[in-house]
């Protein structure tokens, strides 16, 4: 397992090409990435201390997190390191952990708060 930034992950997967096609987006390194949990059919999205670690909390569809970095495990599962902004209860606010990225829909903002892009 190895640790990479979300930006590196986007380049690796080819998703970053549209961002880098715009020279005005040189500040992408300073982007704030805000994500909503989505796509859960049942249960909660496990918040873990490390990728594939034992969950210490769960998030519901609609909860909000800030993503910082990503890791790809040996099974090619992408794990995002996140900080909980709005969870199912106030005790989770500010907690940091890893979640499976396939359950996040994210929006990217530059340093001034201007919208850059949205992931599905």
Secondary structure as the mmCIF struct_conf table of DSSP 4:
data_model
#
loop_
_struct_conf.conf_type_id
_struct_conf.id
_struct_conf.beg_label_comp_id
_struct_conf.beg_label_asym_id
_struct_conf.beg_label_seq_id
_struct_conf.end_label_comp_id
_struct_conf.end_label_asym_id
_struct_conf.end_label_seq_id
STRN STRN1 UNK A 2 UNK A 5
HELX_RH_AL_P HELX_RH_AL_P1 UNK A 6 UNK A 13
TURN_TY1_P TURN_TY1_P1 UNK A 14 UNK A 16
HELX_RH_AL_P HELX_RH_AL_P2 UNK A 17 UNK A 20
TURN_TY1_P TURN_TY1_P2 UNK A 21 UNK A 21
BEND BEND1 UNK A 22 UNK A 22
HELX_RH_3T_P HELX_RH_3T_P1 UNK A 23 UNK A 30
STRN STRN2 UNK A 32 UNK A 37
BEND BEND2 UNK A 41 UNK A 43
STRN STRN3 UNK A 45 UNK A 48
BEND BEND3 UNK A 49 UNK A 50
TURN_TY1_P TURN_TY1_P3 UNK A 51 UNK A 52
STRN STRN4 UNK A 55 UNK A 59
TURN_TY1_P TURN_TY1_P4 UNK A 61 UNK A 62
STRN STRN5 UNK A 64 UNK A 72
TURN_TY1_P TURN_TY1_P5 UNK A 74 UNK A 75
STRN STRN6 UNK A 78 UNK A 86
BEND BEND4 UNK A 88 UNK A 89
HELX_RH_3T_P HELX_RH_3T_P2 UNK A 90 UNK A 92
TURN_TY1_P TURN_TY1_P6 UNK A 93 UNK A 94
STRN STRN7 UNK A 96 UNK A 100
HELX_RH_3T_P HELX_RH_3T_P3 UNK A 101 UNK A 103
STRN STRN8 UNK A 104 UNK A 109
TURN_TY1_P TURN_TY1_P7 UNK A 111 UNK A 112
STRN STRN9 UNK A 115 UNK A 118
#
